Amino acid sequence: MVTRDTPWPDGTPCWVELAAPDPRMAIDFYGALFAWDFADQGDETGNYLLASLGGRSVAGVGSMPAGQEDAPAAWTTYLATSDVDRAVSRISENGGRVTVAPMDVWSAGRLAMATDPDGAPFGLWQAGEHRGVGVANVAGTVCWNECRVRDFERAQQFYAGTFGYAFDDVSAGGIRGAVLKLGENVVGGIVHAPAEDPHWSVYFAAADTDETVARVTEVGGRLVREPRDSPFGRIALVGDNQGAGFHLITAPETS
């Protein structure tokens, strides 16, 4: 388990947010699946929902953005920055595209939205009163974020130039992949996935992947990819009750 009460280091995935056609359906699904509690942030926020586990923030849930009401429900990964305005400049300099210019979110912080050169969307978060995820790496919380791209080399150039990542190759079984490092700390991953639409994928920790997959279908979600063993744990890809995809993973036991 990792807990945090201060801003996450620059470049670290620090927040995940679900955009859903019906946020109340998300309460039903994720409340039942992960035992999350939800706090409505009020009319002035568009009734944005802060999800928590054990009193610590784990995720956000909001309505579909204006003009994207017909887009599919999806999870977005936010990367931490101490200067969102400078970060969007680096995004543009390195071939990405800013889709939502920097804006203040009341006293909570400052955000922007962007896509990398391959088209994978992500957010930027400059912490104010809201620091981001308050607990991670325990069942029902985020434990991994990875960018799945078509142009593996170009994506690495972009993320290195924008956020200062270094990369360690973890390719195996015909799949090209690397971990993202800030100094000596591994903060995420990047995977060559030429058959997929580029995106940042969110992984939630599960005490037992198979049991949690069964629970997903019981509460209205669906199985997308059967559970499988990997060097990093037992993984499955599922969808929630509005179609947003995410991974479940149970870390391997250590002796």
LUMNU-686220 format. One record per residue (C-alpha): chain; residue number from 1; x negated, y, z negated. Coordinates in nm, 3 decimals, always signed. Each point is the difference from the previous one (the first is absolute). Last residue first. Example, Ala and Ser with C-alpha at 12.3 -4.5 7.8 and 13.67 -1.06 7.14 Angstrom:
+------+--------+---------+---------+---------+
! bake ! lumvex !       u !       v !       w !
+------+--------+---------+---------+---------+
!    A !      2 !  -1.367 !  -0.106 !  -0.714 !
!    A !      1 !  +0.137 !  -0.344 !  -0.066 !
+------+--------+---------+---------+---------+
% end
This chain:
+------+--------+---------+---------+---------+
! bake ! lumvex !       u !       v !       w !
+------+--------+---------+---------+---------+
!    A !    255 !  -0.830 !  -1.533 !  +0.056 !
!    A !    254 !  +0.181 !  +0.239 !  +0.226 !
!    A !    253 !  +0.348 !  -0.069 !  +0.132 !
!    A !    252 !  +0.071 !  +0.128 !  +0.347 !
!    A !    251 !  +0.197 !  +0.324 !  +0.027 !
!    A !    250 !  +0.369 !  -0.038 !  +0.076 !
!    A !    249 !  +0.103 !  +0.211 !  +0.296 !
!    A !    248 !  +0.321 !  +0.145 !  +0.135 !
!    A !    247 !  -0.002 !  +0.202 !  +0.318 !
!    A !    246 !  +0.235 !  +0.273 !  +0.115 !
!    A !    245 !  +0.256 !  +0.060 !  +0.273 !
!    A !    244 !  +0.289 !  +0.246 !  -0.009 !
!    A !    243 !  +0.310 !  -0.164 !  +0.147 !
!    A !    242 !  +0.278 !  +0.153 !  -0.207 !
!    A !    241 !  +0.042 !  -0.288 !  -0.248 !
!    A !    240 !  -0.378 !  -0.035 !  -0.031 !
!    A !    239 !  -0.231 !  -0.177 !  +0.242 !
!    A !    238 !  -0.260 !  -0.265 !  -0.075 !
!    A !    237 !  -0.360 !  -0.089 !  +0.083 !
!    A !    236 !  -0.159 !  -0.270 !  -0.215 !
!    A !    235 !  -0.344 !  -0.036 !  -0.155 !
!    A !    234 !  -0.169 !  -0.247 !  -0.238 !
!    A !    233 !  -0.332 !  +0.145 !  -0.112 !
!    A !    232 !  -0.302 !  +0.185 !  +0.134 !
!    A !    231 !  -0.173 !  -0.295 !  +0.170 !
!    A !    230 !  +0.336 !  -0.076 !  +0.161 !
!    A !    229 !  +0.285 !  -0.238 !  -0.074 !
!    A !    228 !  +0.324 !  +0.037 !  +0.189 !
!    A !    227 !  +0.355 !  +0.104 !  -0.079 !
!    A !    226 !  +0.225 !  +0.000 !  +0.307 !
!    A !    225 !  +0.025 !  +0.314 !  +0.211 !
!    A !    224 !  +0.313 !  +0.215 !  +0.031 !
!    A !    223 !  +0.208 !  -0.123 !  -0.295 !
!    A !    222 !  +0.311 !  +0.206 !  -0.054 !
!    A !    221 !  +0.157 !  +0.235 !  -0.251 !
!    A !    220 !  +0.344 !  -0.011 !  -0.161 !
!    A !    219 !  -0.062 !  -0.073 !  -0.367 !
!    A !    218 !  -0.026 !  -0.379 !  +0.036 !
!    A !    217 !  -0.229 !  +0.033 !  +0.302 !
!    A !    216 !  -0.255 !  +0.201 !  -0.196 !
!    A !    215 !  +0.033 !  -0.238 !  -0.299 !
!    A !    214 !  -0.118 !  -0.290 !  +0.210 !
!    A !    213 !  -0.296 !  +0.209 !  +0.112 !
!    A !    212 !  -0.072 !  +0.078 !  -0.367 !
!    A !    211 !  -0.009 !  -0.370 !  -0.086 !
!    A !    210 !  -0.237 !  -0.070 !  +0.287 !
!    A !    209 !  -0.230 !  +0.292 !  -0.084 !
!    A !    208 !  -0.032 !  -0.083 !  -0.369 !
!    A !    207 !  -0.100 !  +0.278 !  -0.242 !
!    A !    206 !  +0.041 !  +0.242 !  +0.288 !
!    A !    205 !  -0.209 !  +0.306 !  +0.090 !
!    A !    204 !  +0.141 !  +0.237 !  +0.258 !
!    A !    203 !  -0.181 !  +0.055 !  +0.329 !
!    A !    202 !  +0.067 !  +0.302 !  +0.222 !
!    A !    201 !  -0.094 !  +0.010 !  +0.368 !
!    A !    200 !  -0.123 !  +0.314 !  +0.173 !
!    A !    199 !  +0.119 !  -0.002 !  +0.359 !
!    A !    198 !  -0.096 !  -0.055 !  +0.362 !
!    A !    197 !  +0.277 !  -0.181 !  +0.193 !
!    A !    196 !  -0.104 !  -0.362 !  +0.010 !
!    A !    195 !  -0.149 !  -0.232 !  +0.265 !
!    A !    194 !  -0.349 !  +0.154 !  -0.016 !
!    A !    193 !  -0.040 !  -0.058 !  -0.377 !
!    A !    192 !  -0.361 !  +0.084 !  -0.087 !
!    A !    191 !  +0.004 !  +0.042 !  -0.376 !
!    A !    190 !  -0.104 !  +0.283 !  -0.230 !
!    A !    189 !  -0.022 !  -0.029 !  -0.378 !
!    A !    188 !  +0.038 !  +0.182 !  -0.326 !
!    A !    187 !  -0.177 !  +0.168 !  -0.292 !
!    A !    186 !  -0.321 !  -0.201 !  -0.048 !
!    A !    185 !  -0.222 !  +0.197 !  -0.237 !
!    A !    184 !  -0.377 !  +0.011 !  +0.053 !
!    A !    183 !  +0.004 !  +0.351 !  +0.144 !
!    A !    182 !  +0.344 !  +0.032 !  +0.149 !
!    A !    181 !  +0.051 !  -0.326 !  +0.183 !
!    A !    180 !  +0.254 !  -0.118 !  +0.255 !
!    A !    179 !  +0.002 !  -0.376 !  +0.054 !
!    A !    178 !  -0.043 !  -0.141 !  +0.347 !
!    A !    177 !  +0.193 !  -0.224 !  +0.234 !
!    A !    176 !  -0.016 !  -0.192 !  +0.323 !
!    A !    175 !  +0.212 !  -0.314 !  +0.004 !
!    A !    174 !  -0.141 !  -0.310 !  +0.173 !
!    A !    173 !  +0.001 !  -0.201 !  -0.320 !
!    A !    172 !  -0.207 !  +0.256 !  -0.186 !
!    A !    171 !  -0.100 !  +0.365 !  +0.021 !
!    A !    170 !  -0.093 !  +0.153 !  -0.337 !
!    A !    169 !  -0.231 !  +0.276 !  +0.126 !
!    A !    168 !  -0.093 !  +0.259 !  -0.260 !
!    A !    167 !  +0.094 !  +0.355 !  +0.093 !
!    A !    166 !  -0.097 !  +0.348 !  -0.121 !
!    A !    165 !  +0.272 !  +0.259 !  -0.044 !
!    A !    164 !  -0.071 !  +0.371 !  +0.013 !
!    A !    163 !  +0.363 !  +0.111 !  +0.019 !
!    A !    162 !  +0.032 !  +0.162 !  +0.342 !
!    A !    161 !  -0.316 !  -0.111 !  +0.178 !
!    A !    160 !  +0.007 !  -0.352 !  -0.141 !
!    A !    159 !  +0.374 !  -0.028 !  +0.060 !
!    A !    158 !  -0.028 !  +0.113 !  +0.361 !
!    A !    157 !  -0.307 !  -0.206 !  +0.088 !
!    A !    156 !  +0.159 !  -0.309 !  -0.154 !
!    A !    155 !  +0.315 !  +0.057 !  +0.204 !
!    A !    154 !  -0.200 !  +0.032 !  +0.319 !
!    A !    153 !  -0.176 !  -0.330 !  -0.063 !
!    A !    152 !  +0.317 !  -0.197 !  -0.078 !
!    A !    151 !  +0.215 !  +0.130 !  +0.283 !
!    A !    150 !  +0.326 !  -0.190 !  -0.052 !
!    A !    149 !  +0.051 !  +0.085 !  -0.366 !
!    A !    148 !  +0.119 !  -0.139 !  -0.332 !
!    A !    147 !  -0.092 !  +0.230 !  -0.290 !
!    A !    146 !  -0.014 !  -0.173 !  -0.336 !
!    A !    145 !  +0.138 !  +0.074 !  -0.343 !
!    A !    144 !  -0.041 !  -0.229 !  -0.302 !
!    A !    143 !  +0.130 !  -0.057 !  -0.355 !
!    A !    142 !  +0.321 !  +0.196 !  -0.011 !
!    A !    141 !  +0.222 !  -0.089 !  -0.294 !
!    A !    140 !  +0.256 !  -0.270 !  -0.084 !
!    A !    139 !  -0.251 !  -0.243 !  -0.149 !
!    A !    138 !  -0.313 !  +0.186 !  -0.113 !
!    A !    137 !  -0.266 !  +0.163 !  +0.215 !
!    A !    136 !  +0.125 !  +0.355 !  -0.046 !
!    A !    135 !  +0.129 !  +0.244 !  -0.262 !
!    A !    134 !  +0.045 !  +0.377 !  +0.008 !
!    A !    133 !  +0.030 !  +0.035 !  +0.377 !
!    A !    132 !  -0.021 !  +0.364 !  +0.099 !
!    A !    131 !  -0.120 !  +0.288 !  -0.216 !
!    A !    130 !  +0.326 !  +0.195 !  -0.012 !
!    A !    129 !  -0.054 !  +0.326 !  -0.191 !
!    A !    128 !  -0.218 !  +0.120 !  +0.285 !
!    A !    127 !  -0.170 !  -0.258 !  +0.216 !
!    A !    126 !  -0.104 !  +0.064 !  +0.358 !
!    A !    125 !  +0.166 !  -0.276 !  +0.200 !
!    A !    124 !  -0.059 !  -0.085 !  +0.364 !
!    A !    123 !  +0.237 !  -0.225 !  +0.191 !
!    A !    122 !  -0.044 !  -0.271 !  +0.258 !
!    A !    121 !  +0.118 !  -0.087 !  +0.350 !
!    A !    120 !  -0.188 !  -0.245 !  +0.227 !
!    A !    119 !  -0.011 !  +0.148 !  +0.351 !
!    A !    118 !  -0.333 !  -0.140 !  +0.121 !
!    A !    117 !  -0.167 !  +0.341 !  -0.037 !
!    A !    116 !  +0.116 !  +0.015 !  -0.366 !
!    A !    115 !  +0.339 !  +0.143 !  -0.085 !
!    A !    114 !  +0.079 !  +0.282 !  -0.238 !
!    A !    113 !  +0.217 !  +0.119 !  -0.287 !
!    A !    112 !  -0.077 !  +0.279 !  -0.247 !
!    A !    111 !  +0.048 !  +0.039 !  -0.373 !
!    A !    110 !  -0.046 !  +0.234 !  -0.293 !
!    A !    109 !  +0.071 !  -0.078 !  -0.364 !
!    A !    108 !  +0.275 !  -0.056 !  -0.254 !
!    A !    107 !  +0.047 !  +0.369 !  -0.084 !
!    A !    106 !  +0.245 !  +0.056 !  +0.286 !
!    A !    105 !  -0.101 !  -0.226 !  +0.287 !
!    A !    104 !  -0.232 !  +0.244 !  +0.172 !
!    A !    103 !  -0.054 !  -0.040 !  +0.373 !
!    A !    102 !  -0.283 !  -0.098 !  +0.230 !
!    A !    101 !  +0.115 !  -0.042 !  +0.360 !
!    A !    100 !  +0.210 !  -0.303 !  +0.091 !
!    A !     99 !  -0.105 !  -0.196 !  +0.311 !
!    A !     98 !  -0.374 !  +0.066 !  -0.012 !
!    A !     97 !  -0.167 !  -0.199 !  +0.278 !
!    A !     96 !  -0.325 !  -0.193 !  -0.011 !
!    A !     95 !  -0.300 !  +0.053 !  +0.227 !
!    A !     94 !  -0.280 !  +0.063 !  -0.250 !
!    A !     93 !  +0.023 !  +0.380 !  -0.008 !
!    A !     92 !  +0.378 !  -0.021 !  -0.044 !
!    A !     91 !  -0.029 !  -0.224 !  -0.304 !
!    A !     90 !  -0.287 !  +0.211 !  -0.136 !
!    A !     89 !  +0.221 !  +0.308 !  +0.011 !
!    A !     88 !  +0.280 !  -0.194 !  -0.170 !
!    A !     87 !  -0.240 !  -0.085 !  -0.283 !
!    A !     86 !  -0.105 !  +0.362 !  -0.050 !
!    A !     85 !  +0.362 !  +0.099 !  -0.055 !
!    A !     84 !  +0.062 !  -0.299 !  -0.227 !
!    A !     83 !  -0.280 !  +0.093 !  -0.238 !
!    A !     82 !  -0.049 !  -0.244 !  -0.291 !
!    A !     81 !  +0.107 !  -0.287 !  +0.220 !
!    A !     80 !  +0.167 !  -0.332 !  -0.071 !
!    A !     79 !  +0.125 !  -0.223 !  +0.279 !
!    A !     78 !  +0.373 !  -0.067 !  +0.029 !
!    A !     77 !  +0.134 !  -0.332 !  +0.132 !
!    A !     76 !  +0.341 !  -0.001 !  +0.167 !
!    A !     75 !  +0.261 !  -0.278 !  -0.026 !
!    A !     74 !  +0.262 !  -0.030 !  +0.271 !
!    A !     73 !  +0.371 !  +0.011 !  +0.081 !
!    A !     72 !  +0.053 !  +0.005 !  +0.375 !
!    A !     71 !  +0.046 !  +0.331 !  +0.183 !
!    A !     70 !  +0.357 !  +0.111 !  +0.074 !
!    A !     69 !  +0.000 !  +0.281 !  -0.257 !
!    A !     68 !  -0.332 !  +0.128 !  +0.129 !
!    A !     67 !  +0.100 !  +0.359 !  +0.078 !
!    A !     66 !  +0.005 !  +0.091 !  -0.366 !
!    A !     65 !  -0.204 !  -0.248 !  -0.199 !
!    A !     64 !  +0.168 !  -0.327 !  -0.107 !
!    A !     63 !  +0.107 !  +0.007 !  -0.363 !
!    A !     62 !  -0.248 !  -0.043 !  -0.282 !
!    A !     61 !  -0.154 !  -0.263 !  -0.222 !
!    A !     60 !  -0.321 !  +0.049 !  -0.197 !
!    A !     59 !  -0.237 !  -0.255 !  -0.149 !
!    A !     58 !  -0.170 !  -0.135 !  -0.315 !
!    A !     57 !  +0.036 !  +0.263 !  -0.271 !
!    A !     56 !  -0.062 !  -0.119 !  -0.356 !
!    A !     55 !  +0.270 !  -0.052 !  -0.264 !
!    A !     54 !  -0.028 !  -0.379 !  -0.004 !
!    A !     53 !  +0.059 !  -0.006 !  +0.372 !
!    A !     52 !  +0.100 !  +0.318 !  +0.178 !
!    A !     51 !  +0.178 !  +0.110 !  +0.315 !
!    A !     50 !  +0.041 !  +0.370 !  +0.072 !
!    A !     49 !  +0.308 !  +0.067 !  +0.211 !
!    A !     48 !  +0.041 !  +0.305 !  +0.222 !
!    A !     47 !  +0.346 !  +0.150 !  -0.038 !
!    A !     46 !  -0.057 !  +0.240 !  +0.291 !
!    A !     45 !  -0.262 !  +0.167 !  -0.216 !
!    A !     44 !  +0.226 !  +0.295 !  -0.095 !
!    A !     43 !  +0.282 !  -0.244 !  -0.075 !
!    A !     42 !  -0.190 !  -0.164 !  -0.282 !
!    A !     41 !  -0.304 !  -0.217 !  -0.071 !
!    A !     40 !  +0.203 !  -0.320 !  -0.038 !
!    A !     39 !  -0.188 !  -0.234 !  -0.234 !
!    A !     38 !  -0.026 !  -0.368 !  +0.087 !
!    A !     37 !  -0.101 !  -0.304 !  -0.206 !
!    A !     36 !  -0.179 !  -0.284 !  +0.172 !
!    A !     35 !  +0.074 !  -0.360 !  -0.097 !
!    A !     34 !  -0.204 !  -0.125 !  +0.299 !
!    A !     33 !  +0.260 !  -0.187 !  +0.205 !
!    A !     32 !  +0.328 !  +0.115 !  -0.158 !
!    A !     31 !  -0.099 !  +0.364 !  -0.028 !
!    A !     30 !  -0.165 !  -0.022 !  +0.340 !
!    A !     29 !  +0.318 !  -0.114 !  +0.174 !
!    A !     28 !  +0.274 !  +0.191 !  -0.181 !
!    A !     27 !  -0.202 !  +0.321 !  -0.019 !
!    A !     26 !  -0.083 !  -0.033 !  +0.370 !
!    A !     25 !  +0.371 !  -0.023 !  +0.078 !
!    A !     24 !  +0.036 !  +0.332 !  -0.181 !
!    A !     23 !  -0.268 !  +0.149 !  +0.227 !
!    A !     22 !  +0.223 !  -0.060 !  +0.306 !
!    A !     21 !  -0.167 !  +0.070 !  +0.336 !
!    A !     20 !  -0.339 !  -0.068 !  -0.160 !
!    A !     19 !  -0.337 !  +0.175 !  -0.016 !
!    A !     18 !  -0.209 !  -0.194 !  -0.252 !
!    A !     17 !  -0.299 !  +0.170 !  -0.157 !
!    A !     16 !  -0.337 !  -0.127 !  -0.112 !
!    A !     15 !  -0.252 !  +0.201 !  -0.200 !
!    A !     14 !  -0.373 !  +0.024 !  -0.073 !
!    A !     13 !  -0.187 !  -0.167 !  +0.284 !
!    A !     12 !  -0.349 !  +0.131 !  -0.082 !
!    A !     11 !  -0.156 !  +0.250 !  +0.239 !
!    A !     10 !  -0.070 !  +0.262 !  -0.267 !
!    A !      9 !  -0.010 !  -0.151 !  -0.348 !
!    A !      8 !  +0.335 !  -0.057 !  -0.175 !
!    A !      7 !  +0.137 !  +0.283 !  -0.211 !
!    A !      6 !  +0.017 !  -0.067 !  -0.377 !
!    A !      5 !  +0.233 !  -0.222 !  -0.204 !
!    A !      4 !  -0.105 !  -0.337 !  +0.140 !
!    A !      3 !  +0.069 !  -0.363 !  -0.081 !
!    A !      2 !  -0.165 !  -0.303 !  +0.163 !
!    A !      1 !  +0.112 !  -0.353 !  -0.082 !
+------+--------+---------+---------+---------+
% end
